[in-house]
Structure formats: structure tokens, C-alpha cells
Amino acid sequence: MPRTPTLALLGGGFSDDPDTLLDDFVLEASGRPRPKVCFLPTASGDAPGYIEKFHTALAARACEPVHLELFRRTVTDLRAFVLSQDVVYVGGGNTANMLAVWRVHGHYDSEPSRRPGYLAAVNDLALPGGWALDDGAAALFTGGRLVDVVTRRPGATLRRVDVGADGAVTETARPARLLGT
């Protein structure tokens, strides 16, 4: 039976942060002494520099870093590949690229048009409801279930965005633990 990967939604981490708080959280959350860590750089168009930054940041860590390029794909069985990982990092970048490839939306608070754009798309039923993550926050899903939300900066969190029974879009903020305190 394949492993159930830990899916880490990060607003920062190896690519942006001056510390390793979010990366430490994700690696520890895997529950493995040397987790297999997969990076999905889809939103950056599988940018070679971003992929290299991932491998450089994790090379000395107690983990096995790999990446999965979708624009220059060499993996034939995506499901088996992803399910063989312990941690899956989803990289940032151009959300439109990522949406076109696998219909996922990115960080919620770092660009002025993202939040209203996502709310409007959910309201118009152009996108389903889903999770909205602030920069500086990480959400941990295990077995498809949200188990933890952490942040490296006060105020950052994860929100659930849905259309309510009355047809109005709702946002429900999830409590987040502040790391490094």
C-alpha cells in the first residue's frame, strides 16, 4: 500500500525565509527520520533556479529531496510517484500557470488582487471553494485531513473559503500556532 504523503502548504519556507522554521516544521511533521520530500515547482513554470534553490536548501538536511516537473515531465505514473513521498512542497510563482496545470490557488494575502479575485471566482462558481493560505503560514494535511496550521509571522493563517447555504461566500480562519516563540 502506498504511503499517504504529508502535504505542506507553505507561505515561505526555503524559498523566502531567513530562518528554517517552516521547513523544520514540515520535516518534523512527516514523522520520518529521513523523509522523502518532493517539490512541485509548477507555479514557477518548473524554473530551474527555483528547483536548484530547493535542492540546495535541503541537501544538508536529514531528508531525501526530489522534484517533480510537470512542464518537462519524465515521471509517467504521477499518482504513484506523489504517493511514494512523505512530504510534498508546492512552490509559489504564477498562480495562473498553476491553475491552468492543476487548478490550485496560491497565497492569499501577498498580492492585492488575489483575495478578491479568489472570492469572486468562488462566488461566480468559476472555482470551487477551497483553502486560502497567507504568506508566512503553513498548513499540514495528513490523509486528506487538516491537522495543523502554523505561522512564522503574527496574523498569518489559513482560511476555508466556501459558498454558504445562503449563496454568500464565507471565509473561516483557522487558528495558527506561532513558530519560534
Z-matrix of the N, CA and C atoms (Angstrom, degrees):
N
C 1 1.455
C 2 1.526 1 108.83
N 3 1.347 2 118.66 1 133.76
C 4 1.456 3 120.17 2 -179.42
C 5 1.522 4 111.35 3 -68.75
N 6 1.320 5 115.01 4 153.82
C 7 1.459 6 120.47 5 176.18
C 8 1.521 7 108.78 6 -68.98
N 9 1.313 8 115.69 7 155.78
C 10 1.450 9 120.26 8 170.66
C 11 1.516 10 106.23 9 -96.02
N 12 1.343 11 118.02 10 114.81
C 13 1.459 12 118.90 11 -177.00
C 14 1.521 13 111.79 12 -70.75
N 15 1.313 14 114.61 13 155.11
C 16 1.445 15 121.45 14 170.41
C 17 1.512 16 105.81 15 -85.59
N 18 1.313 17 117.48 16 122.38
C 19 1.453 18 120.96 17 178.93
C 20 1.513 19 108.06 18 -98.78
N 21 1.304 20 116.11 19 118.12
C 22 1.453 21 121.19 20 -179.05
C 23 1.515 22 109.60 21 -106.50
N 24 1.313 23 116.15 22 119.86
C 25 1.457 24 121.03 23 173.90
C 26 1.513 25 106.30 24 -99.53
N 27 1.315 26 116.95 25 115.03
C 28 1.456 27 120.98 26 -174.74
C 29 1.507 28 111.31 27 -118.16
N 30 1.298 29 114.63 28 143.18
C 31 1.454 30 121.41 29 168.70
C 32 1.509 31 106.65 30 -109.26
N 33 1.291 32 117.16 31 70.92
C 34 1.473 33 121.91 32 -176.76
C 35 1.504 34 109.37 33 134.50
N 36 1.326 35 116.24 34 -132.62
C 37 1.452 36 120.28 35 -177.21
C 38 1.509 37 111.06 36 87.55
N 39 1.314 38 117.06 37 -150.25
C 40 1.464 39 122.51 38 -172.66
C 41 1.529 40 113.61 39 -51.71
N 42 1.309 41 117.85 40 -29.28
C 43 1.464 42 120.08 41 -173.34
C 44 1.521 43 114.30 42 -83.23
N 45 1.324 44 118.22 43 -23.55
C 46 1.461 45 120.54 44 -172.00
C 47 1.517 46 116.23 45 -127.81
N 48 1.300 47 117.51 46 -29.21
C 49 1.456 48 120.09 47 -166.12
C 50 1.528 49 113.54 48 -88.63
N 51 1.347 50 116.10 49 145.32
C 52 1.462 51 120.21 50 177.82
C 53 1.526 52 112.66 51 -77.88
N 54 1.328 53 116.16 52 -8.92
C 55 1.464 54 121.05 53 178.70
C 56 1.529 55 108.50 54 -123.97
N 57 1.322 56 116.54 55 179.28
C 58 1.471 57 120.56 56 -178.62
C 59 1.525 58 112.23 57 -112.55
N 60 1.334 59 117.65 58 22.06
C 61 1.466 60 120.97 59 -175.09
C 62 1.526 61 113.14 60 -56.82
N 63 1.330 62 117.78 61 -49.74
C 64 1.466 63 119.66 62 -178.23
C 65 1.524 64 111.33 63 -68.91
N 66 1.326 65 117.17 64 -40.18
C 67 1.468 66 119.99 65 177.67
C 68 1.528 67 110.62 66 -63.38
N 69 1.332 68 117.34 67 -43.02
C 70 1.465 69 120.97 68 178.03
C 71 1.524 70 110.51 69 -58.72
N 72 1.337 71 115.77 70 -44.07
C 73 1.457 72 120.97 71 179.46
C 74 1.525 73 111.21 72 -58.84
N 75 1.324 74 116.53 73 -47.11
C 76 1.464 75 120.99 74 -177.01
C 77 1.524 76 111.28 75 -65.38
N 78 1.323 77 117.36 76 -46.29
C 79 1.467 78 120.13 77 -179.23
C 80 1.526 79 110.74 78 -62.79
N 81 1.322 80 116.69 79 -42.27
C 82 1.466 81 119.90 80 178.82
C 83 1.527 82 111.28 81 -66.48
N 84 1.328 83 116.61 82 -37.94
C 85 1.469 84 121.02 83 -178.31
C 86 1.520 85 112.46 84 -64.34
N 87 1.315 86 117.35 85 -20.93
C 88 1.466 87 119.72 86 -179.92
C 89 1.519 88 111.81 87 -64.79
N 90 1.332 89 116.56 88 -25.65
C 91 1.459 90 120.14 89 -178.95
C 92 1.519 91 113.77 90 74.31
N 93 1.302 92 117.58 91 9.27
C 94 1.471 93 122.36 92 -178.70
C 95 1.527 94 109.54 93 -112.60
N 96 1.340 95 117.41 94 144.43
C 97 1.467 96 119.28 95 178.61
C 98 1.531 97 112.60 96 -67.92
N 99 1.318 98 117.73 97 -30.22
C 100 1.469 99 122.68 98 178.54
C 101 1.535 100 107.92 99 -142.07
N 102 1.337 101 116.75 100 77.05
C 103 1.463 102 119.85 101 -174.09
C 104 1.527 103 113.29 102 -68.16
N 105 1.325 104 114.26 103 150.24
C 106 1.465 105 121.63 104 170.87
C 107 1.527 106 106.06 105 -84.30
N 108 1.333 107 116.17 106 121.54
C 109 1.462 108 121.79 107 -174.09
C 110 1.525 109 109.43 108 -117.91
N 111 1.323 110 116.55 109 118.45
C 112 1.464 111 121.89 110 -179.08
C 113 1.526 112 109.84 111 -106.26
N 114 1.317 113 116.21 112 134.02
C 115 1.458 114 123.20 113 177.57
C 116 1.526 115 109.35 114 -107.47
N 117 1.344 116 116.63 115 126.61
C 118 1.466 117 122.77 116 176.32
C 119 1.532 118 108.37 117 -105.67
N 120 1.330 119 117.94 118 100.46
C 121 1.464 120 121.20 119 -177.44
C 122 1.533 121 113.86 120 -90.89
N 123 1.308 122 117.51 121 28.66
C 124 1.458 123 122.53 122 -173.48
C 125 1.525 124 112.88 123 -55.49
N 126 1.331 125 117.75 124 -44.78
C 127 1.464 126 120.87 125 -175.26
C 128 1.521 127 112.91 126 -65.53
N 129 1.322 128 117.11 127 -18.88
C 130 1.469 129 120.55 128 177.75
C 131 1.525 130 111.19 129 -95.52
N 132 1.318 131 116.98 130 6.94
C 133 1.462 132 120.02 131 -175.48
C 134 1.516 133 110.99 132 71.05
N 135 1.339 134 115.63 133 28.29
C 136 1.474 135 121.91 134 -177.34
C 137 1.530 136 111.08 135 57.91
N 138 1.338 137 116.17 136 44.83
C 139 1.468 138 122.14 137 -177.69
C 140 1.528 139 111.47 138 -60.17
N 141 1.336 140 117.63 139 123.58
C 142 1.467 141 121.08 140 -178.93
C 143 1.533 142 113.44 141 -56.15
N 144 1.334 143 118.11 142 -38.62
C 145 1.460 144 120.63 143 179.67
C 146 1.517 145 112.88 144 -64.87
N 147 1.321 146 116.43 145 -37.07
C 148 1.466 147 122.09 146 178.71
C 149 1.530 148 109.58 147 -68.36
N 150 1.311 149 116.08 148 -42.31
C 151 1.466 150 121.20 149 177.80
C 152 1.525 151 109.96 150 -62.56
N 153 1.332 152 116.40 151 -43.37
C 154 1.467 153 120.58 152 178.79
C 155 1.526 154 111.02 153 -63.38
N 156 1.334 155 117.06 154 -40.32
C 157 1.469 156 121.33 155 178.33
C 158 1.532 157 110.66 156 -60.37
N 159 1.330 158 116.62 157 -40.77
C 160 1.463 159 121.55 158 177.11
C 161 1.524 160 110.72 159 -60.33
N 162 1.318 161 116.08 160 -51.61
C 163 1.466 162 119.92 161 -178.14
C 164 1.529 163 111.54 162 -64.28
N 165 1.320 164 118.10 163 -38.99
C 166 1.467 165 121.52 164 178.25
C 167 1.527 166 110.77 165 -64.05
N 168 1.331 167 116.57 166 -44.15
C 169 1.465 168 121.04 167 -178.34
C 170 1.521 169 112.42 168 -65.61
N 171 1.329 170 117.40 169 -33.17
C 172 1.461 171 119.81 170 -175.07
C 173 1.524 172 113.97 171 -103.20
N 174 1.314 173 117.89 172 -5.12
C 175 1.471 174 121.18 173 -175.77
C 176 1.523 175 113.20 174 -57.78
N 177 1.313 176 117.76 175 -39.24
C 178 1.465 177 121.01 176 -177.22
C 179 1.529 178 112.61 177 -91.54
N 180 1.320 179 117.10 178 0.55
C 181 1.466 180 121.06 179 -178.57
C 182 1.525 181 109.64 180 -86.57
N 183 1.309 182 116.13 181 162.82
C 184 1.467 183 121.80 182 178.28
C 185 1.529 184 108.62 183 -80.70
N 186 1.328 185 115.59 184 73.58
C 187 1.461 186 121.02 185 179.54
C 188 1.524 187 109.04 186 -160.51
N 189 1.327 188 115.25 187 171.08
C 190 1.467 189 122.17 188 177.42
C 191 1.528 190 108.17 189 -116.77
N 192 1.348 191 117.51 190 92.17
C 193 1.462 192 119.54 191 -177.44
C 194 1.530 193 113.21 192 -78.46
N 195 1.328 194 115.75 193 135.44
C 196 1.464 195 123.17 194 173.09
C 197 1.527 196 106.62 195 -138.72
N 198 1.306 197 116.74 196 164.65
C 199 1.460 198 119.53 197 175.35
C 200 1.525 199 109.45 198 -131.86
N 201 1.314 200 114.62 199 158.13
C 202 1.460 201 121.44 200 179.84
C 203 1.523 202 108.48 201 -126.36
N 204 1.322 203 115.97 202 106.87
C 205 1.459 204 121.30 203 177.23
C 206 1.528 205 108.85 204 -88.00
N 207 1.303 206 116.61 205 131.53
C 208 1.459 207 120.22 206 177.63
C 209 1.522 208 112.15 207 -99.08
N 210 1.337 209 117.58 208 -23.29
C 211 1.466 210 119.92 209 178.00
C 212 1.527 211 111.42 210 -79.03
N 213 1.330 212 116.97 211 -30.01
C 214 1.473 213 122.33 212 176.87
C 215 1.533 214 107.36 213 -125.33
N 216 1.286 215 115.11 214 58.28
C 217 1.463 216 121.38 215 -170.15
C 218 1.520 217 112.56 216 -70.13
N 219 1.337 218 114.06 217 133.25
C 220 1.463 219 120.69 218 173.51
C 221 1.526 220 110.80 219 -115.85
N 222 1.310 221 117.15 220 -15.54
C 223 1.463 222 122.07 221 179.01
C 224 1.523 223 108.26 222 -82.36
N 225 1.324 224 117.00 223 128.52
C 226 1.465 225 119.75 224 -178.99
C 227 1.526 226 112.39 225 -90.81
N 228 1.326 227 117.68 226 -38.53
C 229 1.461 228 121.36 227 -179.33
C 230 1.528 229 108.57 228 -103.94
N 231 1.337 230 115.66 229 87.15
C 232 1.467 231 120.65 230 -176.87
C 233 1.522 232 112.09 231 -60.22
N 234 1.312 233 116.65 232 -44.15
C 235 1.469 234 120.49 233 -177.98
C 236 1.518 235 110.88 234 -58.78
N 237 1.316 236 117.33 235 -50.32
C 238 1.468 237 120.95 236 -179.23
C 239 1.525 238 110.89 237 -62.69
N 240 1.326 239 116.51 238 -40.53
C 241 1.461 240 120.12 239 -179.50
C 242 1.525 241 110.98 240 -62.71
N 243 1.324 242 116.76 241 -50.41
C 244 1.465 243 120.43 242 -178.39
C 245 1.524 244 110.79 243 -64.90
N 246 1.320 245 117.31 244 -41.86
C 247 1.466 246 119.78 245 -179.56
C 248 1.522 247 112.97 246 -69.78
N 249 1.316 248 118.44 247 -14.32
C 250 1.470 249 120.41 248 177.01
C 251 1.527 250 111.90 249 -84.20
N 252 1.322 251 117.26 250 -4.29
C 253 1.467 252 122.06 251 -179.44
C 254 1.527 253 110.41 252 -91.57
N 255 1.329 254 114.83 253 156.50
C 256 1.467 255 120.14 254 174.31
C 257 1.522 256 111.02 255 -92.98
N 258 1.322 257 116.61 256 -33.35
C 259 1.461 258 123.13 257 -178.42
C 260 1.523 259 108.11 258 -134.82
N 261 1.321 260 115.82 259 138.29
C 262 1.457 261 120.99 260 175.09
C 263 1.529 262 107.81 261 -122.04
N 264 1.328 263 116.21 262 116.75
C 265 1.460 264 122.67 263 174.46
C 266 1.521 265 107.64 264 -92.53
N 267 1.319 266 117.25 265 130.95
C 268 1.454 267 122.14 266 174.72
C 269 1.522 268 106.88 267 -106.40
N 270 1.328 269 116.74 268 113.75
C 271 1.460 270 121.31 269 -176.34
C 272 1.513 271 112.92 270 -76.52
N 273 1.322 272 115.42 271 158.80
C 274 1.452 273 122.08 272 178.40
C 275 1.516 274 111.74 273 -90.06
N 276 1.317 275 114.99 274 -178.65
C 277 1.459 276 120.68 275 179.67
C 278 1.505 277 110.98 276 143.38
N 279 1.310 278 117.40 277 -134.63
C 280 1.451 279 123.32 278 -177.93
C 281 1.527 280 109.17 279 -84.40
N 282 1.314 281 114.74 280 106.56
C 283 1.462 282 119.68 281 -176.88
C 284 1.525 283 111.70 282 -61.92
N 285 1.324 284 117.26 283 -34.38
C 286 1.466 285 119.66 284 179.43
C 287 1.527 286 110.78 285 -61.87
N 288 1.338 287 116.88 286 -40.60
C 289 1.469 288 119.39 287 176.15
C 290 1.519 289 110.29 288 -60.36
N 291 1.310 290 115.11 289 -47.13
C 292 1.453 291 119.22 290 -177.12
C 293 1.531 292 110.61 291 -64.52
N 294 1.335 293 116.85 292 -41.77
C 295 1.467 294 119.81 293 178.19
C 296 1.517 295 111.13 294 -60.74
N 297 1.304 296 116.03 295 -40.94
C 298 1.461 297 119.49 296 -179.68
C 299 1.516 298 111.56 297 -65.31
N 300 1.323 299 117.05 298 -32.42
C 301 1.460 300 120.41 299 -177.84
C 302 1.517 301 111.28 300 -84.87
N 303 1.320 302 119.19 301 -47.94
C 304 1.469 303 118.24 302 -177.47
C 305 1.514 304 115.57 303 -144.82
N 306 1.322 305 116.49 304 25.83
C 307 1.458 306 123.81 305 167.42
C 308 1.517 307 114.58 306 52.84
N 309 1.323 308 117.06 307 51.09
C 310 1.464 309 122.34 308 176.74
C 311 1.517 310 108.07 309 -123.36
N 312 1.311 311 117.51 310 145.27
C 313 1.456 312 121.76 311 178.78
C 314 1.518 313 110.07 312 -106.05
N 315 1.314 314 117.10 313 149.58
C 316 1.466 315 122.98 314 -172.38
C 317 1.513 316 115.48 315 -95.59
N 318 1.310 317 115.57 316 -148.60
C 319 1.465 318 123.15 317 -175.80
C 320 1.513 319 110.91 318 -58.65
N 321 1.294 320 114.62 319 151.89
C 322 1.443 321 120.32 320 -168.97
C 323 1.516 322 114.02 321 -101.01
N 324 1.334 323 118.10 322 -30.81
C 325 1.457 324 119.42 323 -168.52
C 326 1.520 325 115.76 324 -115.00
N 327 1.314 326 119.78 325 -4.27
C 328 1.460 327 120.16 326 -171.81
C 329 1.522 328 114.24 327 -86.59
N 330 1.301 329 117.84 328 -19.43
C 331 1.457 330 121.06 329 179.39
C 332 1.523 331 108.02 330 -124.22
N 333 1.333 332 117.27 331 127.92
C 334 1.467 333 120.83 332 -173.05
C 335 1.524 334 115.24 333 -53.61
N 336 1.324 335 118.58 334 -30.92
C 337 1.466 336 119.83 335 -175.60
C 338 1.524 337 113.92 336 -89.39
N 339 1.331 338 117.94 337 -10.58
C 340 1.474 339 118.56 338 -174.80
C 341 1.516 340 113.75 339 -66.88
N 342 1.309 341 116.52 340 -52.07
C 343 1.460 342 118.90 341 -176.27
C 344 1.529 343 110.87 342 -61.05
N 345 1.346 344 119.25 343 -54.66
C 346 1.469 345 117.33 344 179.50
C 347 1.527 346 112.91 345 -62.47
N 348 1.317 347 117.12 346 -32.69
C 349 1.465 348 120.12 347 177.96
C 350 1.511 349 112.20 348 -65.25
N 351 1.335 350 115.97 349 -42.57
C 352 1.463 351 120.01 350 179.50
C 353 1.528 352 110.62 351 -68.57
N 354 1.345 353 116.28 352 -43.98
C 355 1.463 354 119.66 353 178.70
C 356 1.530 355 110.80 354 -60.05
N 357 1.325 356 116.88 355 -42.10
C 358 1.468 357 120.38 356 179.04
C 359 1.525 358 111.12 357 -65.20
N 360 1.328 359 117.17 358 -41.17
C 361 1.470 360 120.53 359 -180.00
C 362 1.524 361 111.19 360 -64.94
N 363 1.328 362 117.15 361 -38.43
C 364 1.470 363 120.57 362 177.04
C 365 1.524 364 109.38 363 -69.26
N 366 1.326 365 116.77 364 -43.15
C 367 1.459 366 121.37 365 179.22
C 368 1.528 367 111.50 366 -60.06
N 369 1.331 368 116.87 367 -40.32
C 370 1.468 369 121.84 368 -179.79
C 371 1.523 370 112.88 369 -83.31
N 372 1.325 371 116.71 370 0.72
C 373 1.464 372 123.97 371 -178.32
C 374 1.533 373 112.56 372 63.92
N 375 1.338 374 116.33 373 21.34
C 376 1.465 375 120.58 374 174.91
C 377 1.522 376 110.32 375 -75.50
N 378 1.321 377 116.47 376 -27.86
C 379 1.465 378 123.11 377 173.92
C 380 1.516 379 108.15 378 -130.98
N 381 1.326 380 116.77 379 149.34
C 382 1.465 381 118.79 380 174.82
C 383 1.522 382 109.59 381 -74.62
N 384 1.318 383 116.36 382 163.33
C 385 1.455 384 119.73 383 172.01
C 386 1.517 385 109.04 384 -59.89
N 387 1.303 386 116.01 385 162.97
C 388 1.459 387 119.07 386 -178.88
C 389 1.507 388 111.37 387 -177.01
N 390 1.314 389 114.71 388 -162.08
C 391 1.457 390 122.46 389 -178.17
C 392 1.519 391 110.10 390 -94.97
N 393 1.328 392 116.73 391 141.56
C 394 1.462 393 123.22 392 177.47
C 395 1.526 394 107.42 393 -126.42
N 396 1.322 395 116.42 394 121.72
C 397 1.462 396 122.32 395 -172.46
C 398 1.519 397 110.80 396 -114.39
N 399 1.333 398 116.03 397 131.05
C 400 1.459 399 121.45 398 175.61
C 401 1.521 400 110.62 399 -78.48
N 402 1.339 401 116.20 400 154.29
C 403 1.461 402 120.26 401 170.89
C 404 1.523 403 108.26 402 -61.69
N 405 1.307 404 116.44 403 141.62
C 406 1.458 405 121.16 404 179.71
C 407 1.514 406 113.67 405 88.39
N 408 1.318 407 117.38 406 3.06
C 409 1.463 408 121.12 407 -179.37
C 410 1.522 409 109.52 408 -120.54
N 411 1.322 410 115.36 409 160.71
C 412 1.459 411 121.58 410 176.12
C 413 1.518 412 108.08 411 -140.39
N 414 1.318 413 115.73 412 143.73
C 415 1.458 414 121.43 413 176.94
C 416 1.516 415 107.76 414 -121.82
N 417 1.303 416 115.83 415 136.67
C 418 1.456 417 121.48 416 -178.72
C 419 1.525 418 109.22 417 -110.23
N 420 1.328 419 115.44 418 121.82
C 421 1.456 420 122.40 419 175.91
C 422 1.517 421 107.86 420 -114.88
N 423 1.313 422 117.02 421 130.58
C 424 1.458 423 121.69 422 175.58
C 425 1.522 424 107.01 423 -128.66
N 426 1.316 425 115.87 424 127.77
C 427 1.456 426 119.93 425 -178.06
C 428 1.515 427 112.39 426 60.31
N 429 1.341 428 117.20 427 31.07
C 430 1.451 429 121.48 428 179.43
C 431 1.512 430 114.71 429 79.17
N 432 1.332 431 117.82 430 4.46
C 433 1.463 432 122.83 431 -176.62
C 434 1.522 433 110.53 432 -114.22
N 435 1.327 434 118.00 433 134.74
C 436 1.455 435 122.25 434 176.23
C 437 1.521 436 108.82 435 -69.05
N 438 1.339 437 116.55 436 123.35
C 439 1.463 438 119.53 437 -178.95
C 440 1.524 439 113.50 438 -117.82
N 441 1.336 440 118.50 439 -18.67
C 442 1.462 441 118.93 440 -179.48
C 443 1.519 442 109.95 441 -163.27
N 444 1.326 443 115.02 442 148.60
C 445 1.459 444 122.55 443 172.86
C 446 1.521 445 106.47 444 -131.79
N 447 1.329 446 116.02 445 127.80
C 448 1.462 447 121.11 446 179.66
C 449 1.520 448 109.12 447 -129.34
N 450 1.327 449 115.41 448 162.47
C 451 1.452 450 120.67 449 178.70
C 452 1.518 451 110.44 450 -144.61
N 453 1.325 452 115.46 451 150.42
C 454 1.454 453 120.76 452 174.98
C 455 1.520 454 110.09 453 -100.77
N 456 1.345 455 117.51 454 -4.77
C 457 1.464 456 120.65 455 177.59
C 458 1.529 457 109.33 456 -139.13
N 459 1.338 458 116.57 457 138.43
C 460 1.463 459 120.39 458 -179.74
C 461 1.528 460 111.38 459 -57.04
N 462 1.312 461 114.86 460 139.73
C 463 1.455 462 120.97 461 176.79
C 464 1.514 463 115.28 462 92.89
N 465 1.323 464 118.24 463 -22.12
C 466 1.467 465 120.29 464 179.02
C 467 1.522 466 109.02 465 -76.58
N 468 1.321 467 116.78 466 143.11
C 469 1.459 468 119.95 467 -178.53
C 470 1.531 469 111.00 468 -160.18
N 471 1.304 470 114.78 469 -169.26
C 472 1.461 471 124.48 470 175.67
C 473 1.523 472 107.09 471 -117.68
N 474 1.313 473 115.80 472 141.15
C 475 1.463 474 120.30 473 177.40
C 476 1.523 475 109.64 474 -127.09
N 477 1.318 476 115.02 475 145.21
C 478 1.463 477 121.23 476 171.80
C 479 1.519 478 106.58 477 -96.60
N 480 1.314 479 116.62 478 127.71
C 481 1.464 480 122.14 479 -179.97
C 482 1.525 481 107.57 480 -114.49
N 483 1.328 482 115.80 481 124.96
C 484 1.463 483 121.32 482 -178.79
C 485 1.521 484 109.90 483 -145.38
N 486 1.314 485 115.71 484 166.58
C 487 1.457 486 121.80 485 170.84
C 488 1.520 487 106.19 486 -95.92
N 489 1.331 488 116.25 487 122.80
C 490 1.455 489 121.31 488 -178.47
C 491 1.520 490 112.28 489 -76.20
N 492 1.320 491 115.38 490 173.93
C 493 1.462 492 121.36 491 -179.61
C 494 1.527 493 111.63 492 -59.70
N 495 1.344 494 116.59 493 -27.96
C 496 1.461 495 120.73 494 179.56
C 497 1.525 496 112.92 495 -84.82
N 498 1.341 497 116.85 496 1.86
C 499 1.458 498 121.17 497 179.59
C 500 1.513 499 114.63 498 88.18
N 501 1.336 500 117.00 499 -3.14
C 502 1.465 501 120.65 500 179.71
C 503 1.530 502 110.21 501 -89.06
N 504 1.320 503 115.81 502 145.54
C 505 1.462 504 120.79 503 176.91
C 506 1.523 505 108.65 504 -75.07
N 507 1.326 506 115.69 505 133.01
C 508 1.462 507 121.11 506 178.26
C 509 1.524 508 109.87 507 -118.47
N 510 1.327 509 115.57 508 148.30
C 511 1.463 510 122.66 509 173.99
C 512 1.518 511 107.26 510 -122.50
N 513 1.315 512 116.79 511 127.61
C 514 1.454 513 121.02 512 177.68
C 515 1.517 514 108.34 513 -120.15
N 516 1.336 515 116.12 514 111.76
C 517 1.466 516 120.98 515 179.39
C 518 1.520 517 109.69 516 -74.74
N 519 1.311 518 115.98 517 139.30
C 520 1.460 519 121.92 518 176.66
C 521 1.525 520 108.52 519 -98.84
N 522 1.324 521 117.80 520 140.23
C 523 1.465 522 119.30 521 176.76
C 524 1.530 523 110.13 522 -61.26
N 525 1.326 524 116.26 523 141.92
C 526 1.465 525 121.38 524 -179.49
C 527 1.528 526 109.77 525 -126.35
N 528 1.333 527 115.85 526 139.82
C 529 1.470 528 121.96 527 174.94
C 530 1.518 529 108.97 528 -84.55
N 531 1.325 530 116.82 529 134.48
C 532 1.458 531 121.66 530 177.28
C 533 1.523 532 108.76 531 -84.31
N 534 1.330 533 116.64 532 121.83
C 535 1.462 534 121.59 533 179.80
C 536 1.529 535 110.72 534 -82.28
N 537 1.312 536 116.31 535 155.01
C 538 1.453 537 121.48 536 174.10
C 539 1.506 538 115.31 537 78.60
N 540 1.344 539 117.07 538 15.50
C 541 1.468 540 118.75 539 178.99
C 542 1.501 541 110.66 540 -109.75
